[in-house]
Amino acid sequence: MGTKTKTFDCVEMKDRIQAEIRADYEAHKDEFPSFLDFVRARNRDSEWVQRMRKKLGWDKDTES
């Protein structure tokens, strides 16, 4: 069994996603007391995060 050729660049993907998050935060930073509060708000609004929290048994209303 050989290795598969990747069809994407992991570092480029990470850098792109981080830049998107940074741009979103910069556009809305006046709405939040801290970056952590921004991240928590985005997580509360994310259907994907909510599905993952439920799947992992973290669907309680906590800040973890």
C-alpha positions, 0 to 999 in steps of 0.5 A: 500500500503506497502513500496517496498524493495530496490534492491540497497544500495543508500549510496554504489551507491553514494560512488561508483559514487563519487569514479569514478568521483574522479578517472576520475578527478585525471587521467585528472586534468592536463588538467583543471585549476580547478575541476569546469572546469573539471565538466563543460567539462564532462557535455558538453560531456554527452548526458544525461546532454544535454537531461536533459538540453533540457528537463528542458529548460536549453539548452542555451549555458550557464555555469549554 
